[in-house]
Amino acid sequence: MTNPFPRQSSATPPGPAEEGEGSAVAEKEKLALEPPQLYQVVMLNDDFTPMEFVVLVLQEHFRHDIETATQIMLKIHHEGRGVCGVYTKDVAATKVELVLAAARQAGHPLQCILETA
């Protein structure tokens, strides 16, 4: 019967030139990942939506406390617009849709838009 694992005839281990011959080592390239672009969710003032509803929406959909929500609502009221939050595009678009749906359901013409930050 023949031995399936024949002994090497050389007693010396393979040298550095023999180990890596014919093989290529690919160096990892560092990928320069840019942070995602951010978008502002902006509410616009109108003469019909109650201030209390705006504060409620800011608390429910943007997780602002009562003081911050009131300050943002007053900014919207006095300046015509106010930033509710800054998010990635998908999150911001979802927030806009949720606000518009809540306003429609409550019968208010509240407008909410998306802008690049």
Backbone hydrogen bonds, N-H to C=O, Kabsch-Sander energy under -0.5 kcal/mol:
donor,donor_aa,acceptor,acceptor_aa,energy
18,E,15,G,-0.6
19,E,15,G,-1.7
20,G,16,P,-1.2
23,S,20,G,-1.8
26,A,24,A,-0.6
27,E,25,V,-0.6
31,L,29,E,-0.6
33,L,31,L,-1.2
34,E,32,A,-0.5
39,Y,87,Y,-3.6
40,Q,115,E,-3.6
41,V,85,G,-2.8
42,V,40,Q,-0.7
42,V,113,I,-2.8
43,M,82,G,-2.5
44,L,111,Q,-2.5
45,N,80,G,-2.2
54,V,50,P,-1.6
55,V,51,M,-2.3
56,L,52,E,-2.3
57,V,53,F,-2.6
58,L,54,V,-2.4
59,Q,55,V,-2.0
60,E,56,L,-2.8
61,H,57,V,-2.8
62,F,57,V,-0.6
62,F,58,L,-0.8
63,R,59,Q,-0.8
64,H,58,L,-1.6
69,A,65,D,-2.8
70,T,66,I,-2.0
71,Q,67,E,-2.1
72,I,68,T,-2.5
73,M,69,A,-2.5
74,L,70,T,-2.4
75,K,71,Q,-2.0
76,I,72,I,-2.5
77,H,73,M,-2.5
78,H,74,L,-2.8
79,E,75,K,-2.9
80,G,76,I,-1.5
81,R,75,K,-0.6
82,G,43,M,-1.8
84,C,41,V,-3.4
85,G,41,V,-0.9
87,Y,39,Y,-2.8
89,K,37,Q,-0.6
92,A,88,T,-2.9
93,A,89,K,-2.6
94,T,90,D,-2.0
95,K,91,V,-2.4
96,V,92,A,-2.3
97,E,93,A,-2.1
98,L,94,T,-2.4
99,V,95,K,-2.4
100,L,96,V,-2.6
101,A,97,E,-2.3
102,A,98,L,-2.3
103,A,99,V,-2.5
104,R,100,L,-2.5
105,Q,101,A,-2.5
106,A,102,A,-1.9
107,G,103,A,-0.7
107,G,104,R,-0.9
108,H,103,A,-3.1
111,Q,44,L,-0.7
113,I,42,V,-3.2
115,E,40,Q,-2.2
117,A,38,L,-2.5
